Amino acid sequence: MVTQGLYRDIVSIYGIKAPDKLEKLLFFIADNNGRDFNMKTIADTIGCDNETVSAYLTYLSQAYMSITLSNYSPNAGKTIRKNKTLYVLDNGIANALLRLPVIDETRAGLIIESICARDALAVCEENLWSLHYWREKEAEVDLVVDRKTEVFPIEVKYRGDARGSGLSAFRQMFAEMKIPVSVVITKDRLDSAQGTLYIPFWLAH
């Protein structure tokens, strides 16, 4: 079913000559949802060149099957050079590709993160904003909504002990930026502390 969908939605439209590489790429994204990679690593893994990976990622994004996020930086050059974070937007396709018999807590967290990325992307596209992730050394923020005049960092912590560990580092790194509020998407925590809102996924979704 996944292969048929790829053929129907992408392969015939773009005249792709190696659909097996495209499906390997989608499997790679599903297996590494929310992780950051450089193009060379992906190309070496699926057996093609960087340009092909870049083109295939564009096709998958245009078909709303995946999303590619750049690392946030006010410096466009740094954004281009940094690794990309990848998500499969349809968790049904991701689970089918991975053939998961059960969804454990770790996988459930990745699914929630992917849904949050999808929803944030929809809001950004509607308002002509841009969506990124951010990582610097050991600190990271899952999603960064860039409204040009201000930014909203969002972490997804779908577990009992939900703390926005990367948000303070983000605020320090971009102290000159206007950051009205930080957001942590949680499993059940609902409160606020030190400029951060903790919102349960069921309420935010």
Order of alpha helices (4+ residues) and beta strands (2+ residues): alpha-alpha-beta-alpha-alpha-beta-alpha-beta-alpha-alpha-beta-beta-beta-alpha-beta-beta-beta-alpha
